[in-house]
Amino acid sequence: MKYTLRALRWATIILWILLVFLIITLVYSSFNIGIDVGEPQLLIGDDRITWAIPARINNGGLYGIYDLNITTIIEDADGAILLKSSSFVPLISKEEMRQIWHNISISLEKIPNYQAYLTNDTDFIMKHSIRLNFAKAVPCFFIFNSTMPWGAPLYNLHVGEPNCQFNATHCIVSLNVSFENHSPYINLNGTLKVEVLNQNEEKIGMNSFPINVPPYQGSDNYPTYNETLSIPVNVSKLTRSGKVRLTFQTSMFSYETEVPYEFEEIF
């Protein structure tokens, strides 16, 4: 019995020594992990915007880093999730330096209610989380938030009241369209299709106009679009009232709006 208790006591002492050693080496290793986050690179595709964030991780500790997961969630001001992006690294061995890229891609038309962000500036909330398993023994979790200003590419969109000038066979419907491009990312290069519909929903006139408004570069003045557009209309189908439909078409997004017309004075 005496030898059993002695052996148990020595086993307990050894276990405590191993535990203390493990804690010391884990703490030492954690202080020898270096993370260097570089400057994000902006990549503009035909239909999406990508922020590529480089990170260099130097594992100078005594244990490997397992199951590294970097996740970014972008929310609107009301907390609605707009998108989620994750990067995963299964293992960073001890004394290894690893370069990784965490990409955050935004495809506007895949964002819920994305058209609201085409005409309104706002701030998006970016929630970043990092999960990892240290030495396959100690799971760790970190979270931090940041704010991303969003500039609307069709900010302060204004469509003037349509008016009509006509001759015996056709009339010309004209209206003024203006907006500011507050987006530093989106080059508005596309077309604006304008359709005139009578009160029976018949299309009685249509015209397309090129749009080329550069992104905002941080100067005092925003790039603007301000044009008076003219659309030939078939007089025989023209009614007293109707509407004008405007469709902005770019590789990045499509946006549609309508304004009514009243031409009582010509009937």
CORWO-V739536 format. One record per residue. N is the residue number from 1. RES is the residue in three letters. PHI is phi as a letter, one per 40 degrees, with the letter a starting at -180 (NA if undefined). OMEGA is omega in whole degrees, 0 to 359 (* if undefined). D_FIRST is the distance of its C-alpha to the first C-alpha in Angstrom with 1 decimal. Layout:
# CORWO-V739536
n = (N,N)
res = (RES,RES)
phi = (PHI,PHI)
omega = (OMEGA,OMEGA)
d_first = (D_FIRST,D_FIRST)
This chain:
# CORWO-V739536
n = (1,2,3,4,5,6,7,8,9,10,11,12,13,14,15,16,17,18,19,20,21,22,23,24,25,26,27,28,29,30,31,32,33,34,35,36,37,38,39,40,41,42,43,44,45,46,47,48,49,50,51,52,53,54,55,56,57,58,59,60,61,62,63,64,65,66,67,68,69,70,71,72,73,74,75,76,77,78,79,80,81,82,83,84,85,86,87,88,89,90,91,92,93,94,95,96,97,98,99,100,101,102,103,104,105,106,107,108,109,110,111,112,113,114,115,116,117,118,119,120,121,122,123,124,125,126,127,128,129,130,131,132,133,134,135,136,137,138,139,140,141,142,143,144,145,146,147,148,149,150,151,152,153,154,155,156,157,158,159,160,161,162,163,164,165,166,167,168,169,170,171,172,173,174,175,176,177,178,179,180,181,182,183,184,185,186,187,188,189,190,191,192,193,194,195,196,197,198,199,200,201,202,203,204,205,206,207,208,209,210,211,212,213,214,215,216,217,218,219,220,221,222,223,224,225,226,227,228,229,230,231,232,233,234,235,236,237,238,239,240,241,242,243,244,245,246,247,248,249,250,251,252,253,254,255,256,257,258,259,260,261,262,263,264,265,266,267)
res = (MET,LYS,TYR,THR,LEU,ARG,ALA,LEU,ARG,TRP,ALA,THR,ILE,ILE,LEU,TRP,ILE,LEU,LEU,VAL,PHE,LEU,ILE,ILE,THR,LEU,VAL,TYR,SER,SER,PHE,ASN,ILE,GLY,ILE,ASP,VAL,GLY,GLU,PRO,GLN,LEU,LEU,ILE,GLY,ASP,ASP,ARG,ILE,THR,TRP,ALA,ILE,PRO,ALA,ARG,ILE,ASN,ASN,GLY,GLY,LEU,TYR,GLY,ILE,TYR,ASP,LEU,ASN,ILE,THR,THR,ILE,ILE,GLU,ASP,ALA,ASP,GLY,ALA,ILE,LEU,LEU,LYS,SER,SER,SER,PHE,VAL,PRO,LEU,ILE,SER,LYS,GLU,GLU,MET,ARG,GLN,ILE,TRP,HIS,ASN,ILE,SER,ILE,SER,LEU,GLU,LYS,ILE,PRO,ASN,TYR,GLN,ALA,TYR,LEU,THR,ASN,ASP,THR,ASP,PHE,ILE,MET,LYS,HIS,SER,ILE,ARG,LEU,ASN,PHE,ALA,LYS,ALA,VAL,PRO,CYS,PHE,PHE,ILE,PHE,ASN,SER,THR,MET,PRO,TRP,GLY,ALA,PRO,LEU,TYR,ASN,LEU,HIS,VAL,GLY,GLU,PRO,ASN,CYS,GLN,PHE,ASN,ALA,THR,HIS,CYS,ILE,VAL,SER,LEU,ASN,VAL,SER,PHE,GLU,ASN,HIS,SER,PRO,TYR,ILE,ASN,LEU,ASN,GLY,THR,LEU,LYS,VAL,GLU,VAL,LEU,ASN,GLN,ASN,GLU,GLU,LYS,ILE,GLY,MET,ASN,SER,PHE,PRO,ILE,ASN,VAL,PRO,PRO,TYR,GLN,GLY,SER,ASP,ASN,TYR,PRO,THR,TYR,ASN,GLU,THR,LEU,SER,ILE,PRO,VAL,ASN,VAL,SER,LYS,LEU,THR,ARG,SER,GLY,LYS,VAL,ARG,LEU,THR,PHE,GLN,THR,SER,MET,PHE,SER,TYR,GLU,THR,GLU,VAL,PRO,TYR,GLU,PHE,GLU,GLU,ILE,PHE)
phi = (NA,c,c,c,c,c,c,c,c,c,c,c,c,c,c,c,c,c,c,c,c,c,c,c,c,c,c,d,c,c,c,b,b,b,b,b,c,c,c,c,b,c,b,b,b,c,b,a,b,b,c,c,b,c,b,b,b,b,c,c,c,c,b,c,b,b,f,c,b,b,b,b,b,b,b,c,c,c,g,c,c,c,a,a,b,b,b,b,b,c,a,b,c,c,g,b,b,b,c,b,b,b,b,b,b,b,b,d,c,c,c,d,f,c,c,c,c,c,b,b,c,a,b,c,b,b,b,b,b,b,b,a,b,c,g,f,b,b,c,b,a,b,a,a,b,a,b,b,c,b,b,c,c,b,c,f,c,b,b,c,c,c,b,b,b,b,b,c,b,b,b,b,c,b,a,c,b,a,a,b,c,c,c,c,b,b,c,c,b,a,b,b,c,b,b,b,b,c,c,c,g,c,c,b,a,a,a,b,b,c,b,a,b,c,c,c,b,g,c,c,b,c,c,b,b,a,b,c,b,b,b,c,b,c,c,c,b,c,b,c,b,i,a,b,b,b,b,c,b,b,c,c,a,b,a,b,a,b,b,c,b,b,b,c,c,c,b)
omega = (180,180,178,179,179,179,178,179,178,178,178,179,180,179,178,178,179,180,179,178,179,180,181,182,177,178,178,182,182,179,180,173,180,178,180,180,182,180,179,176,182,179,181,176,180,185,182,175,182,169,178,185,178,177,177,182,180,180,179,181,184,183,178,174,185,171,177,181,177,184,175,176,178,180,173,184,180,179,178,181,180,177,180,181,182,174,186,175,185,184,166,186,178,181,178,172,184,175,179,177,175,185,176,184,177,169,191,187,176,178,178,179,186,184,177,182,177,183,183,172,178,173,174,177,179,179,182,176,178,177,176,177,185,178,183,183,186,175,181,181,179,179,175,184,173,182,179,177,178,177,183,179,179,185,177,179,180,176,183,180,179,172,189,170,188,173,186,186,183,168,179,175,180,178,181,178,180,174,176,175,179,184,174,186,191,171,184,180,183,181,172,179,182,180,176,180,178,185,176,181,175,177,184,178,180,176,179,184,178,175,175,181,184,177,179,185,176,178,181,183,177,173,186,171,181,185,170,188,182,182,175,184,176,184,185,181,181,177,184,181,180,181,175,181,179,180,174,182,174,177,184,184,171,183,183,175,183,173,179,171,175,179,184,187,183,180,*)
d_first = (0.0,3.8,5.5,5.1,6.3,8.6,9.9,10.5,12.3,14.3,15.2,16.5,18.4,20.0,21.0,22.6,24.4,25.7,26.8,28.6,30.1,31.3,32.9,34.6,36.0,37.1,38.9,40.4,41.6,43.1,45.1,46.4,47.9,51.6,53.9,57.6,59.9,63.4,66.8,67.3,70.0,72.4,73.5,76.3,76.8,79.5,77.5,74.5,73.3,70.2,68.3,66.3,63.7,62.2,58.7,57.0,53.2,51.6,47.9,46.9,43.3,40.3,40.1,42.6,44.4,44.4,46.6,49.0,51.4,54.3,56.2,59.4,60.9,64.4,65.4,68.7,69.3,68.4,65.0,66.3,64.6,67.3,65.2,61.8,61.1,57.8,56.7,53.6,51.9,48.9,47.4,48.1,46.1,44.7,47.4,50.1,53.2,54.6,58.0,58.2,61.0,60.6,63.8,65.1,68.1,70.5,73.0,75.1,76.2,72.6,71.8,72.2,75.6,76.2,79.9,79.1,77.8,81.0,83.1,80.7,78.7,75.1,71.7,68.9,65.3,63.0,59.3,57.2,53.5,51.1,47.9,45.6,42.0,40.6,38.3,37.8,35.3,37.4,40.5,43.3,46.4,49.5,52.7,56.0,59.6,63.0,66.6,69.2,72.8,74.9,78.6,80.7,83.1,85.7,85.3,88.1,89.7,93.2,95.7,99.1,101.5,103.2,107.0,109.6,112.8,114.7,117.8,119.4,116.7,113.5,111.9,109.5,106.4,104.9,102.0,100.0,96.4,94.3,90.6,88.5,85.7,82.8,80.3,79.4,78.2,80.8,84.1,86.3,88.3,89.6,92.3,93.3,94.9,97.3,98.5,101.1,100.9,103.5,102.9,102.6,99.7,102.0,101.4,104.8,104.0,101.3,100.8,98.0,97.5,95.4,92.7,91.4,89.7,87.3,83.9,83.6,83.1,82.3,85.9,87.6,89.4,87.9,89.5,91.7,93.7,96.9,99.4,102.1,101.9,104.8,104.6,107.7,108.0,110.1,112.6,113.3,109.8,109.2,108.6,108.8,105.1,102.1,99.3,98.4,95.0,93.5,90.7,89.0,87.7,85.6,83.0,80.3,81.4,84.1,85.4,88.1,90.0,93.2,96.1,98.9,102.6,105.7,109.1,111.3,114.0,115.0,115.5)
